């Protein structure tokens, strides 16, 4: 995970592991990647090919670059929970409601 503040027209190449899933989350401003412009509150999803991402330019952008090894398994989501099977989602919700996940405060 990279937390970046970008300005200007200078290209930036960032190394990535080959085959990883990569997302660029633009929180503020905009970033130009090739012909694609990604604005604030938008997410770019990239191919798993290649060993870097090149950000061609950015205008006062705050971005998160996220990459990780693909799970290549089923994905099930409900609310804030993401698991592999519906039974796991049900258990997570039950754990949350019963307080087994701890408390914030």
Secondary structure, DSSP 8 states (H G I E B T S, - for coil): -EEEEEEES--EEEE--TT-EEEEEEEEEEEEETTEEEETTEEEEE-S-SSEEEE-EEEEEEEEEEEE----S--EEETTEEESSHHHHHHHHHHHHHTTT----
